[in-house]
């Protein structure tokens, strides 16, 4: 539902109070180069109030849409502001019986995803100007990603390589990657969707790993450009691959009991104020992960901030730091005698586990951490739910064909649950073993977005039913690459739950 203008004004007033001066400066920096805001206009926004008014005027902020602002706040590390606004939105919603952050993007409409098939591309109504705007948006997102990902020493190497393109005096004053990229664009070395110069540049400084960000954006822009042709092919049914049409999620009823026990299954008791929500997001090098994180928080925190304690950690750099994050979470569980856990882990995966900056943290260590009967007595016999968004292999699921190999995708090994020692654990994976999972730089991952959509539709449904619906939703999605090959994905979950599990009411 829409946030009314009175409540929106309260949020704007709260933002003016909460955003500190250094955060205001960082926000302006993130908006630099935005097609909707000229440099001179942005420079004229000399206060938080004027900057927010400018964002509203240019359609980047409004009563029904705080996503863009939240994404910028996440990028600059102002999670505190997001949490404060989320809490205020929830309070306002309780007063007015209106859900304050039900976003138009919740259903995926008006969001281009490279996962959408030709038959279901959601941008079919864009005019030429809107299409150009989407391309420019993808282009500026790439600049933001490179600004975050390129190391300072690599920036120095890049500056050395471009001295013949950018005058030395100007170049010496450039301290940020974005400044160099903007200068290269003005020199016509970079254009939206044309990044051959950058690719050669990254190879010349022996950092070809940065090329994957260029290729992801090239694919996204090509999808936007090909959208009209793809939609036309889908409408007349010619020259388009046969892709299953979008289905509504099936309503699955959990069978109670089994042949040996005619009694109905009991239900886990998940009392209010007795749960922990843990989010670990390896956002570095994963465009679109911010969108997943925002959607998770938009669903769980406003609805359950009085029910669950929340711990959020981004970009864990080492196994030691990961262990500390988990130990801190365990301390909260022990100190508060918490009764259930919902844990989201998102990142690049390999054969052993999740990748930190330089190490690998085993998934089995993640689940074992919360399975100790001695350390966490309050969780004994209580549900522990893990949602893992990561690749488990490098194969791409296709229609009746072997998966193709993608060099930038990595593999995970499945967690082997061994009941009854590991009872009361539910692990939901984004994809089946040996296969890659899909994530879009702007709209997020198929798995997390489908999960939140279904939770929003019916949060009272049993978790096993929800994940069955997620399986159906993910399985019905497909991606057309630039060669019109159809890519698919199949999510999966493993459960040693012994009772029915629903979200706390």
C-alpha positions in Angstrom: 0.0 0.0 0.0 1.1 3.6 -0.6 2.7 5.7 2.1 0.6 8.8 2.5 2.1 12.3 2.1 1.9 13.1 5.8 3.9 10.0 6.7 6.3 10.6 3.9 7.0 14.1 5.2 7.7 12.6 8.6 10.2 10.3 7.0 11.9 13.2 5.2 12.1 15.1 8.5 13.6 12.0 10.2 16.2 11.6 7.4 17.2 15.3 7.8 17.9 14.6 11.5 19.6 11.2 11.0 21.9 11.8 8.0 25.2 13.2 9.3 27.3 15.7 7.4 29.9 13.1 6.2 27.0 10.8 5.1 25.4 13.8 3.2 28.7 14.3 1.3 29.0 10.6 0.6 25.4 10.6 -0.8 26.2 13.5 -3.2 29.2 11.6 -4.4 27.2 8.5 -5.1 24.7 10.6 -7.1 27.5 12.2 -9.2 27.0 11.3 -12.8 23.3 10.3 -12.5 21.6 11.1 -15.8 18.7 12.6 -14.0 20.8 15.1 -12.0 23.2 17.5 -13.7 26.6 18.2 -12.0 25.7 21.9 -11.5 22.3 21.0 -10.0 23.8 18.5 -7.7 26.4 21.0 -6.6 23.6 23.4 -5.7 22.2 20.9 -3.2 24.1 22.3 -0.2 22.2 20.5 2.6 20.5 17.2 3.3 17.1 18.8 2.9 17.9 20.2 -0.5 19.5 16.9 -1.6 16.4 15.0 -0.6 14.1 17.5 -2.4 16.3 17.1 -5.5 16.0 13.3 -5.3 12.2 13.6 -5.0 12.0 16.1 -7.9 14.0 13.7 -10.2 11.9 10.6 -9.2 14.6 8.9 -7.1 12.7 9.2 -3.8 9.0 9.2 -3.1 6.2 8.0 -0.7 6.1 4.6 -2.4 9.8 4.1 -3.1 12.7 4.3 -0.7 14.7 1.6 -2.4 17.1 3.9 -4.3 17.9 5.8 -1.2 18.3 2.6 0.9 20.7 1.2 -1.7 22.8 4.4 -1.6 22.8 4.4 2.2 24.0 0.7 2.2 26.8 1.6 -0.2 28.1 4.5 2.0 27.8 2.3 5.2 24.9 4.2 6.7 23.0 1.1 7.9 22.1 3.0 11.1 19.9 5.4 9.0 18.1 2.6 7.2 17.3 0.8 10.5 15.9 4.0 12.0 13.8 4.7 9.0 12.5 1.1 8.8 11.5 1.3 12.4 9.7 4.6 11.9 7.9 3.3 8.8 6.7 0.3 10.9 5.4 2.6 13.6 3.6 4.7 11.1 2.1 1.6 9.5 0.8 0.4 12.8 -0.9 3.7 13.5 -2.5 3.9 10.0 -2.9 0.1 9.3 -0.9 0.7 6.1 2.1 -1.3 5.1 4.6 1.5 4.6 7.2 -0.2 2.5 5.1 -2.4 0.1 7.1 -1.5 -3.0 6.0 -1.5 -6.5 9.1 -3.6 -7.2 7.9 -6.4 -4.9 6.4 -8.3 -7.8 9.2 -7.6 -10.2 7.1 -5.4 -12.5 9.0 -2.5 -14.1 12.3 -4.2 -13.2 14.4 -5.6 -16.1 16.0 -8.9 -15.2 18.3 -10.8 -17.5 16.6 -13.8 -16.1 13.3 -13.0 -17.7 12.5 -14.9 -20.9 11.5 -13.3 -24.2 7.9 -14.2 -23.4 7.9 -12.4 -20.0 10.2 -9.4 -20.3 8.6 -6.8 -18.0 9.8 -3.7 -19.9 7.7 -4.2 -23.0 6.0 -0.8 -22.5 9.1 1.4 -22.4 9.4 4.2 -25.0 12.8 5.1 -26.5 13.5 7.7 -23.9 12.8 5.3 -21.0 14.8 2.6 -22.6 17.8 5.0 -23.0 17.4 5.9 -19.3 17.6 2.2 -18.3 20.7 1.8 -20.3 22.3 4.8 -18.7 21.3 3.6 -15.3 23.0 0.2 -15.9 26.1 2.1 -17.1 26.3 4.3 -14.0 25.8 1.3 -11.8 28.9 -0.2 -13.4 30.8 2.9 -12.5 29.6 2.6 -8.9 30.7 -1.1 -8.8 34.1 -0.4 -10.2 34.5 2.5 -7.7 34.0 0.0 -4.9 35.9 -2.9 -6.3 39.1 -1.5 -7.8 42.0 -1.4 -5.3 44.0 1.9 -4.8 47.2 0.3 -6.1 45.3 -0.8 -9.3 43.9 2.7 -9.7 47.5 4.0 -9.7 48.4 1.5 -12.5 45.3 2.6 -14.5 46.3 6.2 -14.2 49.7 5.4 -15.5 48.2 3.6 -18.5 45.8 6.5 -19.5 48.3 9.4 -19.4 48.1 9.7 -23.1 44.3 10.1 -23.0 43.9 12.3 -19.9 46.2 15.3 -19.4 48.7 14.8 -16.7 47.6 17.9 -14.7 44.0 16.7 -14.5 45.0 13.1 -14.0 47.2 13.9 -10.9 44.2 15.5 -9.2 42.0 12.4 -9.7 41.9 10.4 -6.4 38.9 8.3 -7.2 38.2 5.6 -9.8 35.0 7.3 -10.7 36.9 10.5 -11.7 39.1 8.5 -14.1 36.1 6.7 -15.6 34.2 9.9 -16.1 37.2 11.4 -17.9 37.6 8.4 -20.1 33.9 8.6 -21.0 34.3 12.3 -22.0 37.2 11.3 -24.1 34.9 8.8 -25.9 36.9 5.8 -24.7 33.9 4.4 -22.8 30.3 4.4 -23.9 27.3 2.6 -22.4 27.6 -1.0 -23.4 31.0 -0.5 -25.2 33.8 -1.3 -22.8 36.5 -2.8 -25.1 39.0 -0.1 -24.0 38.5 -0.9 -20.3 38.9 -4.6 -21.0 42.2 -4.0 -22.7 43.2 -1.6 -19.9 42.4 -4.2 -17.2 44.4 -6.8 -19.1 47.4 -4.4 -19.4 47.6 -4.0 -15.6 47.2 -7.7 -15.1 43.8 -7.5 -13.5 41.4 -9.3 -15.9 39.2 -10.2 -13.0 37.6 -6.8 -13.3 36.4 -7.7 -16.8 33.5 -9.7 -15.3 31.8 -6.5 -14.2 32.0 -5.1 -17.7 30.6 -8.3 -19.2 27.7 -8.4 -16.8 26.8 -4.9 -17.7 27.2 -5.5 -21.4 24.8 -8.5 -21.1 22.3 -6.3 -19.2 22.4 -3.5 -21.8 22.1 -6.0 -24.6 19.0 -7.4 -23.0 17.5 -3.9 -22.9 18.4 -3.2 -26.5 17.0 -6.6 -27.7 13.9 -6.3 -25.6 11.6 -5.1 -28.4 12.7 -7.9 -30.8 12.4 -10.5 -28.0 8.9 -9.3 -27.1 7.8 -9.3 -30.7 9.1 -12.9 -31.2 7.3 -13.9 -28.1 4.0 -12.3 -29.2 4.0 -14.0 -32.6 5.5 -17.2 -31.4 8.2 -17.3 -34.1 12.0 -17.8 -33.7 11.8 -17.9 -30.0 13.0 -20.7 -27.7 10.2 -22.6 -26.1 10.1 -21.3 -22.5 7.5 -22.3 -20.0 5.1 -19.5 -19.2 5.1 -18.0 -15.8 2.9 -20.0 -13.4 1.3 -19.0 -10.2 2.9 -20.7 -7.2 1.0 -23.9 -6.3 -0.7 -24.2 -3.0 1.0 -27.2 -1.3 -0.4 -28.8 1.8 2.0 -30.5 4.2 1.0 -34.0 5.0 0.5 -34.5 8.7 2.1 -37.5 10.4 3.2 -40.6 8.6 2.0 -44.3 8.2 3.5 -45.2 11.6 2.0 -42.2 13.5 -1.5 -41.3 12.7 -1.3 -38.2 14.9 -1.0 -34.7 13.4 2.4 -33.0 13.5 3.0 -30.6 16.3 4.0 -27.0 15.6 7.3 -25.3 16.7 6.7 -22.7 19.3 8.3 -19.5 18.1 7.4 -16.9 20.8 7.7 -13.2 20.2 10.9 -11.5 21.2 12.7 -14.8 21.1 14.2 -15.1 17.6 17.4 -14.0 15.8 17.6 -12.8 12.2 21.2 -13.0 11.0 22.2 -11.6 7.5 25.7 -12.2 6.1 26.1 -10.5 2.7 29.4 -10.8 0.8 28.4 -7.8 -1.3 31.9 -7.1 -2.7 32.0 -8.1 -6.4 28.3 -9.1 -6.4 26.2 -6.3 -8.0 22.6 -6.8 -7.1 23.3 -8.3 -3.6 22.3 -4.9 -2.1 18.9 -5.3 -3.6 18.6 -8.8 -2.0 19.6 -7.4 1.4 17.2 -4.5 1.2 14.3 -6.8 0.3 15.1 -9.2 3.2 15.2 -6.3 5.6 12.1 -4.7 4.2 10.2 -7.9 4.8 11.6 -9.2 8.1 12.7 -6.1 10.1 9.5 -4.0 9.9 7.2 -7.0 10.5 9.4 -8.7 13.1 11.6 -6.1 14.7 9.7 -6.5 17.9 9.9 -10.3 17.4 13.4 -11.0 16.3 16.8 -9.5 17.2 18.7 -8.6 14.0 22.4 -8.9 13.2 23.7 -7.7 9.8 27.2 -8.1 8.5 28.6 -7.1 5.1 31.8 -8.1 3.5 33.5 -10.5 5.9 37.2 -10.5 5.1 38.5 -13.7 6.8 37.4 -16.9 8.4 38.5 -15.4 11.8 36.1 -12.5 11.3 33.3 -14.9 10.2 33.9 -16.9 13.4 33.6 -13.7 15.4 30.3 -12.8 13.6 28.9 -16.2 14.5 30.2 -16.1 18.0 28.5 -12.7 18.6 25.3 -14.2 17.2 25.6 -17.1 19.6 26.2 -14.7 22.5 22.9 -13.0 21.7 21.1 -16.3 21.6 22.6 -17.4 24.9 22.1 -14.1 26.7 18.5 -13.7 25.6 17.6 -17.4 25.6 16.4 -17.1 22.0 14.3 -20.0 20.6 14.8 -19.9 16.8 17.2 -18.6 14.1 16.7 -17.3 10.6 20.1 -17.0 8.8 20.7 -15.6 5.3 24.2 -16.1 3.8 24.9 -14.6 0.4 28.1 -14.6 -1.6 30.3 -16.3 -4.1 30.7 -20.1 -3.4 33.2 -22.8 -4.2 33.6 -26.5 -3.5 34.0 -26.0 0.2 31.9 -23.0 1.3 31.4 -19.3 1.1 34.2 -17.1 0.0 35.5 -14.4 2.3 38.0 -11.9 0.9 40.9 -14.4 0.9 39.6 -17.6 2.5 36.8 -20.2 2.4 34.4 -20.7 5.2 32.7 -24.2 5.2 29.0 -24.3 5.1 29.0 -27.3 7.5 30.8 -25.1 10.0 28.0 -22.6 9.7 25.3 -25.1 10.6 27.4 -26.8 13.3 28.0 -23.5 15.0 24.3 -23.4 16.0 23.8 -27.1 16.7 25.7 -27.4 20.0 23.4 -28.8 22.6 25.8 -27.7 25.4 26.4 -24.1 24.3 22.9 -23.3 23.0 20.5 -25.1 25.2 17.7 -22.6 24.3 17.9 -23.8 20.6 17.7 -27.5 21.6 14.7 -28.9 19.7 14.0 -25.5 18.1 14.2 -24.5 14.4 17.3 -23.2 12.8 16.7 -22.0 9.2 19.5 -21.2 6.7 18.9 -19.5 3.3 22.1 -19.8 1.2 22.4 -17.7 -2.0 25.5 -19.0 -3.7 26.6 -21.1 -6.6 27.2 -24.8 -6.0 28.9 -25.4 -9.3 29.8 -23.9 -12.7 27.2 -25.6 -14.9 24.3 -23.7 -16.3 20.9 -25.4 -16.3 19.4 -25.5 -19.8 16.5 -27.1 -21.6 17.4 -30.7 -22.3 21.1 -29.8 -22.8 24.2 -30.1 -20.7 25.1 -26.9 -18.8 27.6 -24.6 -20.3 30.8 -23.6 -18.3 31.0 -20.0 -17.1 34.5 -19.0 -15.9 33.3 -16.5 -13.3 31.0 -18.9 -11.5 32.2 -21.0 -8.6 31.0 -24.2 -7.0 29.8 -25.3 -3.5 29.5 -28.7 -1.9 26.1 -29.5 -0.3 25.8 -29.6 3.5 25.3 -33.2 4.6 22.8 -33.3 7.4 22.9 -36.3 9.7 19.8 -36.6 11.8 19.1 -37.0 14.6 22.3 -35.3 15.6 21.5 -32.3 13.4 17.7 -32.3 14.0 15.5 -29.2 13.6 17.6 -27.7 10.8 16.3 -26.4 7.5 18.7 -25.4 4.8 17.4 -23.8 1.6 19.9 -23.6 -1.3 19.5 -21.2 -4.3 20.4 -24.1 -6.7 21.0 -27.8 -6.9 24.5 -29.3 -6.6 27.0 -28.6 -9.4 24.9 -25.8 -10.9 25.3 -22.0 -10.9 22.7 -19.6 -9.3 21.6 -16.4 -11.1 21.8 -12.9 -9.8 21.0 -9.6 -11.7 23.2 -6.5 -10.9 20.1 -4.3 -10.3 17.2 -6.5 -9.3 19.0 -9.1 -7.2 19.0 -12.9 -7.2 16.2 -15.2 -8.5 16.2 -17.2 -5.2 16.0 -14.4 -2.7 13.6 -12.3 -4.7 11.2 -15.2 -5.2 11.5 -16.1 -1.5 10.5 -12.6 -0.3 7.7 -12.3 -2.9 6.1 -15.6 -1.6 6.6 -14.6 2.1 4.9 -11.3 1.4 2.0 -13.0 -0.3 1.3 -15.4 2.6 3.6 -15.1 5.6 1.4 -17.5 7.6 2.1 -20.4 5.4 4.3 -23.3 6.7 8.0 -22.8 5.8 8.2 -26.1 4.0 5.2 -25.1 1.8 6.8 -21.7 1.2 10.0 -23.3 0.0 8.1 -25.7 -2.2 6.5 -22.6 -3.8 9.9 -21.0 -4.1 11.1 -24.1 -6.0 8.2 -23.8 -8.4 8.8 -20.0 -8.9 12.5 -20.4 -9.5 12.0 -23.4 -11.8 9.6 -21.4 -13.9 12.1 -18.6 -14.5 14.6 -18.5 -17.4 17.3 -16.3 -18.8 18.0 -15.6 -22.4 21.7 -14.8 -23.0 22.9 -12.7 -25.9 23.0 -15.8 -28.1 19.4 -16.7 -27.2 20.4 -19.7 -25.2 18.0 -20.5 -22.4 19.4 -20.7 -18.9 17.4 -22.2 -15.9 17.8 -22.8 -12.2 16.4 -25.2 -9.6 16.4 -24.3 -5.9 16.4 -27.0 -3.3 16.0 -27.5 0.4 17.0 -30.1 3.0 15.1 -30.5 6.2 15.5 -32.3 9.5 12.5 -30.4 11.0 10.3 -32.6 13.2 7.4 -30.2 13.4 5.5 -27.6 11.4 7.4 -24.3 11.2 5.7 -20.9 10.5 7.0 -17.4 10.9 6.2 -15.9 14.3 2.8 -14.2 14.4 
